[in-house]
Amino acid sequence: SPDAIQGPVFTLVFQFVIEADGSVSNICALRHPDHPWAQAYIRRIAEMPRFSPGEQDGRPVRCRYTLPLRIHPE
């Protein structure tokens, strides 16, 4: 449960583009980009399965996505 978590908690924030075909591109860390885990999470995001792209006028379009990740190191 969240109440049982002890120690520091920090948030890494990533931003990327979901292409019209659902693939991910332009991944970057917005918050704590120099953190040792940032590059590992960027690799994980790049390996994610395809997303459902955004839609405009019934057609798939690129869209920007921001993903905050709360980290609880132990």
N, CA, C and O atoms as a DFTB+ gen file, in Angstrom:
296 C
 N C O
     1  1       0.838      -1.190       0.000
     2  2       0.000       0.000       0.000
     3  2       0.882       1.252       0.000
     4  3       2.009       1.190       0.492
     5  1       0.419       2.372      -0.527
     6  2       1.227       3.589      -0.567
     7  2       1.653       4.074       0.805
     8  3       2.699       4.711       0.935
     9  1       0.860       3.785       1.840
    10  2       1.221       4.230       3.181
    11  2       2.442       3.498       3.719
    12  3       3.106       3.999       4.627
    13  1       2.751       2.322       3.178
    14  2       3.863       1.528       3.674
    15  2       5.193       1.922       3.045
    16  3       6.235       1.445       3.496
    17  1       5.200       2.774       2.020
    18  2       6.431       3.151       1.333
    19  2       7.240       4.084       2.217
    20  3       6.722       5.075       2.731
    21  1       8.505       3.758       2.388
    22  2       9.406       4.567       3.193
    23  2      10.525       5.090       2.303
    24  3      10.796       4.516       1.248
    25  1      11.174       6.167       2.716
    26  2      12.316       6.696       1.987
    27  2      11.918       7.748       0.977
    28  3      10.745       8.100       0.849
    29  1      12.929       8.253       0.249
    30  2      12.671       9.344      -0.690
    31  2      11.850       8.888      -1.892
    32  3      11.981       7.757      -2.360
    33  1      11.023       9.767      -2.368
    34  2      10.216       9.528      -3.553
    35  2      10.531      10.670      -4.513
    36  3      10.521      11.836      -4.119
    37  1      10.808      10.341      -5.758
    38  2      11.015      11.400      -6.730
    39  2      10.313      11.013      -8.025
    40  3       9.962       9.853      -8.239
    41  1      10.120      11.995      -8.871
    42  2       9.389      11.777     -10.114
    43  2      10.287      12.069     -11.299
    44  3      10.858      13.154     -11.408
    45  1      10.408      11.098     -12.181
    46  2      11.052      11.305     -13.475
    47  2       9.921      11.594     -14.456
    48  3       8.883      10.934     -14.411
    49  1      10.107      12.559     -15.331
    50  2       9.078      12.905     -16.306
    51  2       9.666      12.737     -17.700
    52  3      10.722      13.281     -18.020
    53  1       8.958      11.975     -18.515
    54  2       9.398      11.715     -19.880
    55  2       8.370      12.259     -20.851
    56  3       7.177      12.307     -20.554
    57  1       8.849      12.667     -22.014
    58  2       7.946      13.115     -23.067
    59  2       8.359      12.403     -24.348
    60  3       9.546      12.215     -24.611
    61  1       7.370      12.012     -25.138
    62  2       7.652      11.351     -26.403
    63  2       6.507      11.590     -27.365
    64  3       5.446      12.085     -26.985
    65  1       6.739      11.229     -28.622
    66  2       5.727      11.384     -29.663
    67  2       5.197      10.003     -30.026
    68  3       5.967       9.070     -30.253
    69  1       3.885       9.886     -30.077
    70  2       3.251       8.676     -30.593
    71  2       2.935       8.978     -32.056
    72  3       2.123       9.851     -32.364
    73  1       3.586       8.248     -32.942
    74  2       3.427       8.477     -34.375
    75  2       2.063       7.978     -34.849
    76  3       1.365       7.277     -34.117
    77  1       1.693       8.336     -36.059
    78  2       0.396       7.937     -36.618
    79  2       0.260       6.421     -36.713
    80  3      -0.855       5.901     -36.708
    81  1       1.396       5.697     -36.801
    82  2       1.336       4.232     -36.850
    83  2       1.392       3.596     -35.464
    84  3       1.391       2.370     -35.353
    85  1       1.440       4.417     -34.389
    86  2       1.454       3.919     -33.020
    87  2       2.838       3.722     -32.438
    88  3       2.968       3.423     -31.251
    89  1       3.880       3.882     -33.248
    90  2       5.246       3.734     -32.735
    91  2       5.624       4.962     -31.905
    92  3       4.960       5.996     -31.970
    93  1       6.699       4.831     -31.125
    94  2       7.150       5.887     -30.230
    95  2       8.440       6.493     -30.782
    96  3       9.317       5.765     -31.248
    97  1       8.558       7.823     -30.733
    98  2       9.783       8.499     -31.176
    99  2      10.049       9.707     -30.293
   100  3       9.217      10.084     -29.467
   101  1      11.209      10.304     -30.474
   102  2      11.593      11.559     -29.794
   103  2      11.432      11.475     -28.277
   104  3      10.854      12.374     -27.666
   105  1      11.930      10.421     -27.675
   106  2      11.816      10.231     -26.222
   107  2      12.863      11.080     -25.516
   108  3      14.038      11.051     -25.881
   109  1      12.442      11.833     -24.509
   110  2      13.396      12.599     -23.715
   111  2      12.914      12.688     -22.272
   112  3      11.718      12.614     -21.990
   113  1      13.862      12.846     -21.380
   114  2      13.550      13.029     -19.961
   115  2      13.464      14.525     -19.696
   116  3      14.419      15.256     -19.961
   117  1      12.338      14.986     -19.178
   118  2      12.145      16.407     -18.892
   119  2      12.600      16.766     -17.484
   120  3      13.159      17.840     -17.264
   121  1      12.365      15.883     -16.547
   122  2      12.742      16.128     -15.156
   123  2      13.784      15.088     -14.759
   124  3      13.581      13.895     -14.986
   125  1      14.876      15.516     -14.181
   126  2      16.001      14.664     -13.759
   127  2      16.613      13.905     -14.947
   128  3      16.791      12.691     -14.858
   129  1      16.941      14.592     -16.060
   130  2      17.490      13.880     -17.220
   131  2      18.848      13.234     -16.951
   132  3      19.228      12.296     -17.651
   133  1      19.586      13.718     -15.948
   134  2      20.901      13.154     -15.644
   135  2      20.850      12.030     -14.619
   136  3      21.884      11.461     -14.270
   137  1      19.665      11.707     -14.137
   138  2      19.540      10.628     -13.155
   139  2      19.962       9.311     -13.811
   140  3      19.641       9.078     -14.976
   141  1      20.671       8.451     -13.087
   142  2      21.136       7.193     -13.677
   143  2      20.014       6.321     -14.237
   144  3      20.245       5.558     -15.174
   145  1      18.827       6.416     -13.693
   146  2      17.730       5.576     -14.181
   147  2      17.058       6.146     -15.420
   148  3      16.324       5.430     -16.101
   149  1      17.290       7.416     -15.728
   150  2      16.598       8.055     -16.848
   151  2      16.866       7.326     -18.157
   152  3      15.930       7.059     -18.910
   153  1      18.113       7.000     -18.441
   154  2      18.434       6.317     -19.694
   155  2      17.816       4.920     -19.738
   156  3      17.388       4.464     -20.798
   157  1      17.769       4.249     -18.606
   158  2      17.149       2.920     -18.568
   159  2      15.659       3.013     -18.886
   160  3      15.132       2.173     -19.615
   161  1      14.981       4.012     -18.354
   162  2      13.555       4.179     -18.642
   163  2      13.317       4.601     -20.081
   164  3      12.321       4.202     -20.685
   165  1      14.218       5.406     -20.639
   166  2      14.094       5.784     -22.049
   167  2      14.158       4.531     -22.922
   168  3      13.380       4.393     -23.866
   169  1      15.079       3.619     -22.611
   170  2      15.157       2.362     -23.374
   171  2      13.871       1.556     -23.222
   172  3      13.378       0.986     -24.194
   173  1      13.327       1.507     -22.010
   174  2      12.076       0.762     -21.778
   175  2      10.908       1.366     -22.551
   176  3      10.100       0.639     -23.128
   177  1      10.818       2.685     -22.562
   178  2       9.742       3.341     -23.303
   179  2       9.870       3.018     -24.788
   180  3       8.865       2.763     -25.452
   181  1      11.085       3.027     -25.314
   182  2      11.312       2.729     -26.731
   183  2      10.879       1.303     -27.081
   184  3      10.506       1.034     -28.223
   185  1      10.924       0.395     -26.112
   186  2      10.566      -1.006     -26.336
   187  2       9.082      -1.296     -26.120
   188  3       8.642      -2.427     -26.324
   189  1       8.309      -0.294     -25.713
   190  2       6.893      -0.517     -25.424
   191  2       6.143      -0.925     -26.693
   192  3       6.535      -0.548     -27.797
   193  1       5.068      -1.695     -26.534
   194  2       4.248      -2.033     -27.708
   195  2       3.634      -0.770     -28.311
   196  3       3.578       0.277     -27.667
   197  1       3.190      -0.883     -29.522
   198  2       2.600       0.269     -30.210
   199  2       1.378       0.786     -29.449
   200  3       0.604       0.018     -28.878
   201  1       1.236       2.093     -29.460
   202  2       0.099       2.763     -28.840
   203  2      -1.009       2.934     -29.872
   204  3      -0.787       2.735     -31.067
   205  1      -2.186       3.298     -29.415
   206  2      -3.237       3.753     -30.323
   207  2      -2.948       5.222     -30.587
   208  3      -2.883       6.005     -29.639
   209  1      -2.774       5.623     -31.834
   210  2      -2.426       7.021     -32.111
   211  2      -3.608       7.954     -31.863
   212  3      -4.746       7.518     -31.690
   213  1      -3.304       9.240     -31.851
   214  2      -4.357      10.231     -31.752
   215  2      -5.166      10.241     -33.043
   216  3      -4.736       9.687     -34.055
   217  1      -6.318      10.860     -33.006
   218  2      -7.165      10.948     -34.198
   219  2      -7.615      12.374     -34.403
   220  3      -7.926      13.091     -33.452
   221  1      -7.646      12.775     -35.664
   222  2      -8.188      14.075     -36.025
   223  2      -8.954      13.897     -37.331
   224  3      -8.397      13.419     -38.320
   225  1     -10.200      14.271     -37.336
   226  2     -11.075      14.091     -38.502
   227  2     -11.107      12.628     -38.949
   228  3     -11.174      12.338     -40.144
   229  1     -11.058      11.711     -37.981
   230  2     -11.138      10.290     -38.280
   231  2      -9.867       9.665     -38.811
   232  3      -9.864       8.490     -39.177
   233  1      -8.774      10.436     -38.862
   234  2      -7.497       9.911     -39.371
   235  2      -6.478       9.860     -38.244
   236  3      -6.489      10.733     -37.375
   237  1      -5.590       8.857     -38.231
   238  2      -4.552       8.800     -37.201
   239  2      -3.535       9.926     -37.388
   240  3      -3.125      10.234     -38.507
   241  1      -3.138      10.534     -36.264
   242  2      -2.164      11.631     -36.296
   243  2      -1.143      11.453     -35.183
   244  3      -1.387      10.742     -34.208
   245  1      -0.012      12.098     -35.336
   246  2       1.022      12.119     -34.296
   247  2       0.490      12.908     -33.102
   248  3      -0.306      13.833     -33.262
   249  1       0.933      12.535     -31.913
   250  2       0.596      13.324     -30.731
   251  2       1.727      13.210     -29.712
   252  3       2.441      12.208     -29.658
   253  1       1.868      14.244     -28.921
   254  2       2.901      14.278     -27.882
   255  2       2.288      13.740     -26.593
   256  3       1.132      14.019     -26.275
   257  1       3.085      12.962     -25.856
   258  2       2.599      12.351     -24.624
   259  2       3.613      12.630     -23.526
   260  3       4.818      12.546     -23.763
   261  1       3.146      12.958     -22.341
   262  2       4.002      13.172     -21.182
   263  2       3.696      12.098     -20.163
   264  3       2.538      11.866     -19.815
   265  1       4.748      11.440     -19.682
   266  2       4.602      10.319     -18.759
   267  2       5.398      10.575     -17.482
   268  3       6.626      10.482     -17.497
   269  1       4.717      10.898     -16.371
   270  2       5.426      11.025     -15.094
   271  2       5.538       9.644     -14.428
   272  3       4.575       8.878     -14.393
   273  1       6.712       9.352     -13.912
   274  2       6.934       8.089     -13.202
   275  2       7.423       8.394     -11.798
   276  3       8.483       8.995     -11.621
   277  1       6.655       7.983     -10.801
   278  2       7.059       8.156      -9.397
   279  2       7.957       6.989      -9.015
   280  3       7.578       5.827      -9.163
   281  1       9.141       7.305      -8.526
   282  2      10.150       6.298      -8.197
   283  2      10.296       6.232      -6.674
   284  3      10.435       7.249      -5.995
   285  1      10.259       5.008      -6.171
   286  2      10.428       4.759      -4.734
   287  2      11.634       3.845      -4.552
   288  3      11.453       2.638      -4.390
   289  1      12.858       4.371      -4.572
   290  2      14.030       3.507      -4.415
   291  2      14.088       2.909      -3.013
   292  3      13.754       3.560      -2.024
   293  1      14.515       1.670      -2.959
   294  2      14.630       1.016      -1.659
   295  2      15.956       0.325      -1.566
   296  3      16.261      -0.292      -0.546
